[in-house]
Amino acid sequence: MHIAEIALSLLVVVIIVVSLLSNVVVLICFLYNTEIRKQVPGLFILNLTFCNLLLTSSNMPLTVVGLVSKGHPGGQGFCQFIGFLDTFLTTNSMLSMAALSIDRWVAVVFPLSYHSRIRHRDAVLAVTYAWVHSLAFSIVAACLSWVGYHQPYASCTLCNVRASAVKTGFAVYTLALHSLTFLLVLVVLCVTYLKVLKVARFHCKRIDVITMQTLVLLVDIHPSVRQRCLEEQRKRRRRATRKISTFIGTFVVCFAPYVLTRVVELFVVVPISPYWGVLCKTLAYSKAACDPFVYSLLRHQYRKTCGDIINRFLKRGSRHVSGHRQENGRSNKPGNSGKSQHDEKRKKTGMRSAD
């Protein structure tokens, strides 16, 4: 194996480990905390976590196998099924991100009417649409034999395995798929999160005005306190911008190279470099490892739930250890040992008298 192939294989393995651990932690938090289960975004996060876990356990290991063996992992039917999963899970996860962004937009822009605008029934309908949308494109590709092992990406994914007469149909399908998934979700993310950022900056300005008025009234305030208040203002502005940049930036960085490469591949005769193709596919896989941190684990509610779970296990372990020590201490007390020796003597004398 070339050193680039070894590096890419190790990178995919690292993504598999991080994705499995982080998504499992999100799933445990969802099952442990009833408040998270009651919230509407919890259904979107559950759907996203399900897609990420299934993609991590099915498609990513086969990409590592394809890199190492430089060949077809499994039979043709098996590879078509994995390609079907690749299209379905990737599309479903993108639509889940769009649903989360719309939910956040409604919560920030319409806070008083949020619970009447976004209900569990609406969340179920959104998830159902994501499944129908994803299944429709995946079934079409599978029925037309447009899924199989694609060597430049070392994975079972979309590829035109038929004759050149159906290249136009495959090109139309590919453009429609990426337009109605990647491009549509990107527009939704930009519109919703930029509106959220606008509202957040407006609230920051209001807080800044109140803070400055308070600082003006407090003439005797210490300069260090005044400086701390001004620094907190700058942190608030940067925090809002950083969060929105993370939501949109991770989506673009992870998916844009792969989508653009697949589109360019339709119109360029020169084959795609295998190293570039696998790198683009690896970046798309890395979104499954980023999502738990972007949407869940960095939030206060999930961090608190993780802390509660850890403390619960630590308390159980400490109780078990302390109980074990107490039992050993009781058995090692001198009074207990003397009493046991006295009981043994009584038993022996009783046996002699009986004889």
N, C-alpha and C positions, 0 to 999 in steps of 0.2 A: 504493500500500500504506500501511496505517496504521502508525504508529511501533511499536505493540505487535507487529504481524505481522513487521516488520523485525527487532525484537529477538528474537522467538521463532525466526525463520529463522536468524539469526546464532548463537543458542544451539545449535540443532540442528547447524549446521555445525561448531561448536567441539567438540561431543560426538562427531561423526563422526570428526574428525581425531584427537582424543585416544584414542578407542576403537580406531581402526585401528592407530595407532602402538603403544599399550600392549599390545594383544592380539597383535600381530605379534612384539613383543619377548618376550612369554611363550612364544609358539610357537617362536621361535628358541632360547630357553633350554632348552625341552623337547627339541628336536632335538639341541642341542649337548651337554648334560650327560647322561651315561648313568645317573648316580645318580638324577636326577629321573625318568627313564623307568622305572627299576626300582621306584620307590616306588608303593604302591597309590593314594595321593591324586593322583598324576600323571595317571591315567586320568580321574578326575573333572574335574581342571583342564583337560585336553585337550578333553573334551566341552564344558565351559563355554566355553572359548576358541573352539571351533568355532561354537557357537551365537551368541556375541557377534559374531564376525567376519561371519557370514552375515547376522545382523540389521542390522549396521552398513552392509553393502554393498548390501542389498536394500531394506529397509523405510525406513530413515532418509532416504536421498536422495529417495525418493518423497514423504515427508512435506514436505520442503522444496519440492518441485515443487508439491504441493497447496497450500502456503501462498502461493507466489508466483503461481501461475496461478489459484488459487481454483476449481479444477475437478478433474475426474476424471483422474488420471494414467494414460494408457493405456486399452486396451479393457476390457470387462467381464470377459472370461476371464482376462486378465493380472492385473487387480485381485483377482479371486478367488484366484488362485495366491499373490499377495503376502499376502492375508489369511490364507490357509492357513499360509504360512510364519510370519506374525506369531504366530498361536496356537501353532504347533508349537515355535518357537524360544523363546518366552517361557516356556512350560510346561516345556520341557526344561531350560532354564537354572535355573529355580526348583528343580526336582528335583535337579539337580547340586549346588546349594548345600546342600540337605538331606543329600545323601550325604556331602559334605565335613564337615558338622557332626557326623554320626554317626561318621565316621572319627576326627575329632579327639576326640570323647567317649571312644571306645574306647581311643585312644592314651593319654589322660590318666588315665582311671579304671582301666583294666586294662593298665598298661604292660608287665607281664611276659608276659601272654598275648596281646598285640596281634597278633603275626604269626600265631598260630594261629586267632585270631578273624576277622581281616580279611586275606583272601588275594586274589590277582589274580583268581581265579575268582569270588569274591564281588563284586569290583568290576565285572567284566564283566556279571554278572547284574544288578547295580544299574543300570548304564548301559543295559542291554537293557530293563529295566523302564521307565526314564525315556523311552526312545524309543517303546515300545509305548503307554505312558500318553499321551504327547503326540500320537502319531499317531492314537490312537483319538478323542480330542476334536477334533482338526483334521479328520479325515475325516468325522466326523458333521456338523460345521458346514458343510463343503464340499458334502456330499451333499444337505443340506437347504437349501442356498443361504442360509446365515446368515453369509456373509462378503461384503464389498463395500466400496465407498467410503462412509465415514462422515464427513459434513461437519464436525461439531463437533470431530473429532480430526484432520481434514485428512489422513487416512491410510486405507489399505485394511485393515480389521480386522473384528471381529465386528459385525454389524448385522442387524436384522430387515427384510429387503427384501420380505417377503411380505405377505399381507393380514392384517388384524387378527385373523382366526380362529386364527392360529398364534402369537399373542403369548404364550399360556400355555406352549407348548412351548419357545419361545425363552427365556422367563424361567426355566423349570426348568433348561434346559441351561446358561444363564449362571451361575445359582446353584451348580449342581453343579460346573462348571468352576472357579470361584473358591474353592469350598469344598475341593475335592480338590487344588488347587494352592497358591494363596496362603495360605489358612487352615491347611491341613495342614503346609505348609513352615514357616509362622510358628510353629506349635506345636512342631514338631521342633527348630527353631532355639532357641526359648526353653528347652525342656527340656534339650537337650544342652549348650548353652553355659552355662546357669546351673549345671548340675552341674559343668562344667569350671571355672567360676569358684569354686564351693565348694571343689573340690579344690585349686585354686591358692591360695586364701586359707588353707586348712589348712596347706599347705606353707610359705607365707609366715610363718604364726604359729610354726611349728616353727623356721624359720630365725631369726626374731626372738628366740625364747627362747634359742637357742644364742648368738646375738650378744650379748644382754644379759648372759648368764652370763659370756661371755668378757670383756666390758667391766668387769664387777664384779671379776673376778679380776685384770685388768690395772689395778692402782691407779695406776701411774705413767704411764698413757697420757696423751698430750697432749689437751687439750680439743678441738682442731680435728679430731683423728682420731675422737674419740667423736662429735662432731657430724656428721662425714661418714658414719659408720656408721648413725646414726639417720636421716639424710636418705636413705640408700640403702634403708632399710626402707620409708619412705614412698613412694619411687619404685616399689618392687616392687609394693606394693599398688595404686597408681594404674595401673601398666602393665597388670596383669591385667584390671582393670575397664575400662580404655580399649579393650583389644582386643575384649573381649566386646561392649561397647557399639557398637563399629564394625561388627562382624558383623551384629548384630540391627538396629542403627539405620539403616544404609544400606539394608537390605532394606525396612524399614517406610517410611522417607522416600521411597524411589523408587517402590515399588509400591502402597502403601496409598491415596494419593489417586486413582490411576487405577482401582483395583479398587472402591473405595467409590463413585466417580462412576458406574461402569458398573452397580453394583447399584442405586443411587438412581435412575438413569435408567429402570429397569424399572418403577418405581412412581410416578413423578412425571410429570405431563402437561406441565409447563413444560419447554421444550427447554433443553439444556445450553448455556451460553455458549461460543462457539467459542474464545475466549481461554483460558478455564479448561480446556476439553477438550484443547487443544493443549499447554498447560502440563503437565497431568497426563501426557499421552503423552510429552512431553519428559523429565519426571522418570523415567518408566519406561525410556526409552532411556538415560538417564544411568547406569543400573545397569551397562550394558555397558562404560562407561568406568571405573567404580569397581572392578569385579570384579578386573581384573589387579593393582591396587594392594592391594586388601583381602586377596586370597587368594594372591598370588604375589610381586609385585615388591618388597614391603616385607619379605619374609622374607630371612634371611641367605643361604640357599642360592642364591636367585635373584639377589640383589645381587652375590654372589661370582661367579656365572656371567656376569652382565653385565660385571663388571670384567674377567674373563678374556677375554671376547670382544673388548672394547675394547682391552685390552693386546695381544692377538694381532694385531689390525688395525694398531695403532700400530707394533708391531715390524716388521710386514711393510712398512709405509710407510717407516719409518726405514731398513730394510735396502735398500729400493729406492733411496731418496735417496742413501744413503752409497755404494752401488755405482755410481750414476750419477756422483757426484762423483769417485770413484776413477778411473773411466774417463776423465773430463775431465782429471783431474790428470795421468794418464799421457800423454795425448795432448799436453798443454801443457808437458811437461818440456823443458828446453833440449837435453838430450842426445838426446831422441827427435827433436826438430826438426832438430838437426844431422845425425843419422843419416839422416833422411829426405832431407835435401838432398844428402848424400853419395851415397845410392842413386840419386837422380835424375841426378847428374853422371855416375855410372858407366854408367847406361843410355844417356845421350846420347853418351858416348865410344864405347860399344859399337856404337851405331847408325852413327856416323861411320866407324869402322873397317870395318864391314860394307859400307858404301858404297864 
